[in-house]
Amino acid sequence: MRTLKTLDRVLSKAGLGSRTEARKWIGAGRVQVNGKVIQTPDHWVDPGKDEVTLDGKAVRAAEKAYLLLYKPKGYLTTYKDPEGRPTVYALIEDLGRHVVPVGRLDLDTSGLLILTNDTLFAERIMNPEFKVPKTYLVKAAGVLGEEQMERLRNGVELEDGWTRPAVVTRLRNRENSTFLEMTITEGRNRQVRRMLEAVGSKVRKLVRTAIGPVRIGKLEIGKWRVLEREEVNALAGEDWFKRAKADDRPRAPRKPVPGGGGTRDARGPRKRQSGGGTGRGGGSKGDSRGRARFAGRPRAKK
Ligand code: URA
């Protein structure tokens, strides 16, 4: 089966840059297909047959990359910030490939962030249907009572609907704060912060310690490592890593979903709408307790 891809996608999948950048290069006439300049980003390409070049150099599909970064507080998960604030890309400069974060962490949240150039993998982890658990260490304002704890566990009403049941464990109380471990299976925008606000508290510090079975472990803040094959498989399904390396899993072009705002990969599940959540995963119980640190600015950069 022949797998067609749009020209901008071929360039971004080769790890040369984002799709937005690719569209600019195409528009500028720097890209040729079979020796002919093409200035339409949506031009269909058969990567197995067509010769694509950027500035005269052949473009080849990049190997799949799966990273785990310990994001420090004070870094954005976007590519560029109009205000010039640091982004996680400054921490992975040495990678030499374009990867994107799987979901996002707030500026003030630290902890585990997965980055990849495997869009199918990212979609699988983020799709709320798969309920990938994500575990956080939370320092909450005030000493929470049992009634507040139960509300967090059972689900609270936010402006975008009720949250799913969560696993919430009190680690310790301090004079005027509570340390909790929370595992949720959605990934809505600022979800943990909003949940705490809904029960009359406030997040003072937030660290993500695990996604599914993958834990931050002993990784130093500001540093990254490659995910193990077993970790990729545990997150996305047996043999995912092998198939990803064999590349390129056949994938039909995106089709509009009738009556819906999103898009659907012809083989995959429905794509997340804004405020969506996570995906399927292993059964982390967040046993990183005591190992993950509440993180400040980075001490070290890879
Ligand atoms: N929940 C939040 O409130 N913020 C994050 O960064 C992640 C989860």
Boltz pocket constraint, residues with backbone or C-beta under 6 A from the ligand:
constraints:
  - pocket:
      binder: B
      contacts: [[A, 104], [A, 105], [A, 106], [A, 107], [A, 109], [A, 188], [A, 189], [A, 190], [A, 191], [A, 192], [A, 193], [A, 194], [A, 206]]
      max_distance: 6.0
